[in-house]
């Protein structure tokens, strides 16, 4: 998904605010989920210090919280970590 152009993704993660980059990743993930499951729903809300991801994919509902600190840590590790991350 985001691996299509590594240089561009690396540039984006270094120069975008963390919330803007997360929104970009969410839009990519959402688009790919819709290709796999047309009935899927995927939403994101962000607040002062966390993101809330929720929806329904393949008939299962989900809700995940990621803090801004976690997002900053993950993007510092690699621009590709966010689209593979899941909460524990």
CORTA-V441807 format. One record per residue. N is the residue number from 0. OMEGA is omega in degrees with one decimal (* if undefined). Layout:
n:N omega:OMEGA
n:N omega:OMEGA
//
This chain:
n:0 omega:178.4
n:1 omega:-178.5
n:2 omega:-175.2
n:3 omega:179.9
n:4 omega:-175.0
n:5 omega:-178.8
n:6 omega:179.8
n:7 omega:-179.5
n:8 omega:177.6
n:9 omega:177.6
n:10 omega:-178.8
n:11 omega:-176.4
n:12 omega:179.4
n:13 omega:-171.7
n:14 omega:178.1
n:15 omega:171.2
n:16 omega:-176.3
n:17 omega:-178.7
n:18 omega:177.9
n:19 omega:179.0
n:20 omega:177.8
n:21 omega:177.3
n:22 omega:177.8
n:23 omega:-179.9
n:24 omega:179.5
n:25 omega:178.8
n:26 omega:176.6
n:27 omega:179.6
n:28 omega:180.0
n:29 omega:179.7
n:30 omega:-179.7
n:31 omega:177.4
n:32 omega:179.1
n:33 omega:175.4
n:34 omega:-178.5
n:35 omega:-176.1
n:36 omega:-176.7
n:37 omega:-178.8
n:38 omega:-177.1
n:39 omega:172.2
n:40 omega:-178.3
n:41 omega:-177.5
n:42 omega:176.0
n:43 omega:171.2
n:44 omega:172.4
n:45 omega:-173.7
n:46 omega:-176.1
n:47 omega:-175.6
n:48 omega:177.1
n:49 omega:174.8
n:50 omega:174.3
n:51 omega:177.4
n:52 omega:179.9
n:53 omega:178.8
n:54 omega:-178.9
n:55 omega:-179.5
n:56 omega:-178.4
n:57 omega:176.1
n:58 omega:-179.6
n:59 omega:177.5
n:60 omega:179.0
n:61 omega:174.7
n:62 omega:-176.9
n:63 omega:175.5
n:64 omega:175.0
n:65 omega:178.4
n:66 omega:175.3
n:67 omega:179.7
n:68 omega:177.5
n:69 omega:179.9
n:70 omega:178.5
n:71 omega:177.6
n:72 omega:-177.7
n:73 omega:-178.8
n:74 omega:175.1
n:75 omega:179.1
n:76 omega:-178.7
n:77 omega:178.2
n:78 omega:-176.3
n:79 omega:-175.1
n:80 omega:-174.1
n:81 omega:-177.4
n:82 omega:176.3
n:83 omega:-175.2
n:84 omega:169.9
n:85 omega:-179.0
n:86 omega:-179.6
n:87 omega:*
//
